[in-house]
Amino acid sequence: GFKKIIDLIGGIEIDVPRPIYDPAYPTEDYGTIEVSFAAGRQWMDSERALIYARTRHADSDFGRNQRQQQVLMAIFQRIRDRGLLQQLTSLDDYTSALRGYVTTDLSRRTMLELASFARTIDDENILRYAIDSSSIVELSGGATFRVQPQALRRIVAQFTGEAVSTAGGE
């Protein structure tokens, strides 16, 4: 569904914040390939965007999470830039591209209302929250971790708009 939606909108533009090199990106046939992305703005087709969103050998799962959020925002921006939210008939194209990959109980009416609302959103006002590598404590046992309680409280407080005390070193 990811590739179908990006193909449907004609690709996306991504501003890669720093060079990425993955010498062992896994392929569908259980092999690996070498992939790299230069820093800077670049146009990506669905295949390239999928690799960008999935690669993690260059950094971590947290870096991958940030790239996935970046790709989702690029899809949203592309849909808005092309005026596709105003074309209510295109809603069927998007939902059919995702059929079989996404299940929802939203009615068609609710989807149309959400598409109408999305036209009014300024993407500068969209805030994203995530646990990153500075918020975790690694545990023994390899590749396991837990979030630091004070870091989680800080993220939740940012999300809810509550003030966060820094007393006591938190």
C-alpha positions in Angstrom: 0.0 0.0 0.0 2.9 2.3 0.8 4.4 2.0 -2.7 0.9 2.2 -4.4 0.0 5.5 -2.7 3.4 7.1 -3.5 3.1 5.9 -7.2 -0.5 7.3 -7.2 0.7 10.8 -6.2 3.7 10.7 -8.5 6.5 10.5 -5.9 7.5 12.6 -3.0 10.2 15.1 -2.1 12.4 14.4 1.0 15.0 16.6 2.6 17.6 14.0 3.8 19.2 15.6 6.8 22.5 13.8 6.7 24.1 11.2 4.3 22.9 7.6 4.8 24.9 4.6 3.9 23.6 1.0 4.5 25.9 -1.7 3.2 23.4 -4.5 3.9 19.9 -3.4 3.1 17.8 -6.6 2.9 16.1 -7.5 -0.3 12.9 -9.5 -0.9 14.9 -12.5 -2.0 16.7 -12.6 1.3 19.9 -11.1 0.0 21.3 -7.6 0.6 22.2 -4.6 -1.4 24.2 -1.5 -0.7 22.2 1.7 -0.6 23.1 5.3 0.1 21.3 8.7 0.2 23.1 12.0 -0.1 22.1 14.8 2.2 19.7 17.4 0.8 16.4 17.7 -1.0 15.6 14.9 -3.5 12.8 13.4 -5.4 11.9 9.8 -4.5 9.8 7.3 -6.3 8.0 4.6 -4.3 10.8 2.1 -4.3 13.4 4.7 -3.2 11.1 6.1 -0.5 10.5 2.6 0.8 14.2 1.9 1.1 14.7 5.3 2.8 11.9 4.6 5.3 13.1 1.1 6.1 16.9 1.3 6.2 18.3 1.1 9.7 21.9 -0.1 9.5 23.1 3.4 9.0 21.8 4.5 12.4 19.1 2.8 14.5 15.4 2.0 14.8 15.0 5.5 16.2 16.4 7.0 13.1 14.2 4.8 11.0 11.2 5.9 13.0 12.1 9.6 12.3 12.5 8.8 8.5 9.1 7.0 8.5 7.5 10.1 10.0 9.3 12.3 7.5 7.9 10.2 4.6 4.4 10.3 5.9 4.6 14.1 6.2 6.0 14.2 2.6 3.0 12.1 1.4 0.6 14.5 3.2 2.4 17.6 1.7 2.4 16.1 -1.8 -1.3 15.4 -1.6 -2.0 18.9 -0.5 0.3 20.5 -3.0 -1.4 18.7 -5.9 -4.8 19.8 -4.6 -5.9 16.3 -4.2 -7.8 16.9 -1.0 -10.1 19.2 -2.9 -10.9 16.5 -5.4 -13.3 14.4 -3.5 -13.4 11.8 -6.3 -9.7 11.2 -5.7 -10.5 9.9 -2.2 -11.7 6.7 -3.8 -8.4 6.4 -5.7 -6.4 6.6 -2.4 -8.7 4.3 -0.5 -8.6 1.7 -3.3 -4.8 1.9 -3.4 -4.7 1.0 0.3 -7.5 -1.6 0.2 -6.1 -4.9 1.5 -3.3 -3.1 3.4 -5.4 -0.9 5.8 -8.5 -1.7 7.6 -10.8 1.1 9.0 -14.2 1.4 10.4 -14.4 5.0 9.3 -17.4 5.8 7.1 -17.0 7.4 3.7 -18.6 10.5 5.2 -16.1 10.7 8.0 -13.2 10.2 5.5 -14.6 13.1 3.4 -14.9 15.2 6.5 -11.3 14.4 7.5 -10.1 15.2 4.0 -11.9 18.5 4.2 -10.4 19.3 7.6 -6.9 18.3 6.3 -7.1 21.1 3.7 -7.1 23.6 6.5 -4.1 22.2 8.4 -0.9 24.2 8.2 1.9 21.5 8.2 4.1 23.9 10.2 1.6 23.4 13.1 1.8 19.6 13.0 3.8 18.4 16.0 5.4 14.9 16.2 6.5 13.2 19.3 8.7 10.1 19.7 10.9 8.3 22.1 14.5 8.6 20.8 17.8 7.2 21.8 18.4 9.9 24.4 15.3 8.8 26.3 16.2 5.1 26.8 18.1 2.9 29.1 19.6 -0.2 27.6 19.0 -3.4 29.4 21.1 -6.6 29.5 20.1 -9.3 27.1 20.9 -7.5 23.9 18.7 -5.2 21.8 16.4 -4.5 24.8 15.7 -1.2 26.4 13.2 0.7 28.5 12.3 4.3 28.4 13.5 6.6 31.2 10.4 7.5 33.3 11.3 11.2 33.4 11.8 11.3 29.6 8.4 9.7 29.0 6.8 12.1 31.4 8.4 15.0 29.5 7.2 13.7 26.1 3.6 13.2 27.5 3.7 16.7 29.1 4.8 18.2 25.8 2.0 16.4 24.0 -0.7 17.4 26.4 0.6 21.0 26.9 1.3 20.6 30.6 4.3 22.3 32.2 7.3 20.1 33.0 9.3 20.7 36.1 13.0 20.3 35.8 13.5 20.2 39.6 15.6 17.3 40.8 17.5 17.0 37.6 14.6 15.7 35.5 
